[in-house]
Amino acid sequence: MHPRPFAISDPDRPAIILPATDQTITYGQLEAAANRGAHLLRALGCVRGDGIALLMDNEAAIFDLGWAAQRIGLYLTSISTKLSAADIAYILWDSGARILIASDRLASLAQAALAEADGVQGYLVDTAVDPLKNWSASVVRYPDTPVPNESAGTDMLYSSGTTGRPKGV
């Protein structure tokens, strides 16, 4: 279910609880972060029907990014962190992803994939390593209000590629 109704009715209610880090993110915080992300994605030129890709560990930012993409009609491709740079580059090309956002720990893998993926912009969640920019530092400049003309996006999942290259489903 979309988090916005909960953000409106009970913004202080926990939406995400990460026991390993003792981190709690409320519905209000999730709503604000997703709205900022949607504004940034639009500022980067993403329009309904475009795609972005996530190469991420299990971390809270994946929710912000997923809801941001969903709000502006994007296809969201989650890429396995176990793949090679060449396979990641293939998925970026095949999915038509315009942007790759990666966990900081995966910077070198993301760099290698982007070296083979012309035209894809790259971001790390909390740091920057050339050519990857810092998503968190970029997104704070944008408003936490909904973007105009929201439209629902969806996932673009990839098969395991047991009979060849992974295939978008």
C-alpha positions in Angstrom: 0.0 0.0 0.0 1.2 3.5 -0.8 2.7 5.2 2.3 1.0 8.6 1.7 -2.3 7.9 3.5 -0.3 6.8 6.6 2.0 9.8 6.3 -1.1 12.0 6.4 -3.1 10.3 9.1 -0.2 9.2 11.4 3.1 10.7 10.2 5.0 9.7 13.4 4.1 6.0 13.0 7.1 3.8 12.2 7.2 2.7 8.6 10.6 1.1 8.6 12.5 -0.4 11.6 16.0 -1.6 11.1 17.0 -3.5 14.3 20.6 -4.0 13.3 21.2 -0.2 13.3 18.4 0.8 15.7 17.1 3.0 13.0 13.4 3.9 12.7 11.9 5.8 9.8 8.4 7.2 10.1 5.8 7.4 7.4 6.2 11.2 7.4 9.9 10.9 6.9 9.4 8.3 4.2 6.9 10.5 2.4 9.2 13.5 2.5 12.2 11.5 1.2 10.2 9.9 -1.6 8.9 13.3 -2.7 12.4 14.8 -2.7 13.6 11.8 -4.7 10.8 12.2 -7.2 11.7 15.9 -7.7 15.3 15.1 -8.2 14.6 12.3 -10.7 12.4 14.7 -12.7 15.2 17.4 -12.5 17.5 14.7 -14.0 15.2 14.4 -16.9 13.3 11.3 -16.0 9.8 11.2 -17.5 7.0 8.6 -17.3 8.1 5.4 -18.9 11.8 5.9 -18.3 13.7 3.4 -16.2 16.2 3.6 -13.3 18.2 0.8 -11.7 19.2 0.1 -8.1 22.3 -1.9 -7.1 21.8 -1.9 -3.4 22.3 -3.8 -0.2 19.4 -4.3 2.2 19.2 -0.7 3.5 16.5 1.9 4.2 17.3 4.1 1.2 15.8 1.4 -1.1 12.3 2.4 0.1 12.8 6.1 -0.5 14.1 5.4 -4.0 11.4 2.9 -4.9 8.6 5.2 -3.8 10.3 8.1 -5.6 10.4 6.2 -8.9 6.9 4.9 -8.4 5.5 8.4 -8.0 6.6 9.6 -11.4 5.8 6.6 -13.6 9.3 5.0 -13.8 10.3 1.4 -14.3 12.4 0.4 -11.4 15.0 -2.4 -12.0 16.6 -3.9 -8.9 19.9 -5.5 -9.9 21.5 -8.4 -7.9 24.7 -7.4 -6.1 26.1 -10.8 -7.0 26.3 -10.0 -10.8 29.5 -9.1 -12.7 30.0 -5.5 -13.9 29.4 -6.8 -17.5 26.0 -8.4 -16.5 25.0 -5.2 -14.7 26.0 -3.1 -17.7 23.9 -5.4 -19.9 20.8 -5.0 -17.6 21.3 -1.2 -17.6 21.3 -1.2 -21.4 18.5 -3.8 -21.9 16.2 -2.1 -19.3 16.9 1.4 -20.8 17.9 2.6 -17.3 18.9 6.3 -17.3 20.2 6.3 -13.8 22.0 3.7 -11.6 21.9 4.2 -7.8 24.1 2.0 -5.7 25.0 1.3 -2.1 28.2 2.9 -1.1 29.8 -0.5 -0.5 29.3 -1.3 -4.2 31.0 1.7 -5.6 33.7 -0.1 -7.5 31.2 -2.6 -9.0 29.0 0.4 -10.0 32.0 2.2 -11.5 33.0 -0.8 -13.6 29.4 -1.3 -14.8 29.0 2.4 -15.8 32.3 2.2 -17.7 30.4 -0.2 -20.0 27.1 1.6 -20.0 27.2 4.8 -22.1 24.8 7.5 -21.1 23.7 6.1 -17.7 24.2 8.6 -14.8 25.5 7.1 -11.5 24.8 7.8 -7.9 25.9 6.4 -4.5 23.5 6.6 -1.6 25.7 8.6 0.8 29.1 9.2 -0.8 30.6 10.2 -4.2 33.3 8.5 -6.2 33.9 9.6 -9.8 31.7 9.3 -11.9 29.2 8.5 -9.2 27.5 11.4 -7.5 26.1 11.6 -3.9 22.4 10.9 -4.0 21.8 12.1 -0.4 23.6 15.4 -0.9 21.8 16.0 -4.2 18.2 15.2 -3.0 18.2 17.5 0.0 17.9 20.6 -2.2 14.5 19.5 -3.4 11.1 20.1 -1.8 9.4 17.4 0.3 6.0 18.1 -1.3 4.5 15.8 -4.0 5.5 16.4 -7.6 2.9 17.7 -10.0 1.2 15.2 -12.2 2.2 12.0 -10.4 1.7 8.8 -12.2 2.2 5.2 -11.0 5.4 3.4 -12.0 6.2 -0.3 -11.7 9.0 -2.8 -11.3 11.0 -4.2 -14.2 12.2 -7.5 -12.9 14.9 -9.6 -14.5 15.1 -13.4 -14.8 18.2 -15.3 -13.6 19.4 -15.8 -17.2 19.7 -19.6 -16.9 19.4 -20.0 -20.7 21.6 -17.0 -21.6 21.4 -13.3 -20.6 18.9 -12.2 -18.0 15.6 -11.1 -19.5 13.3 -8.3 -18.4 9.9 -9.5 -17.2 
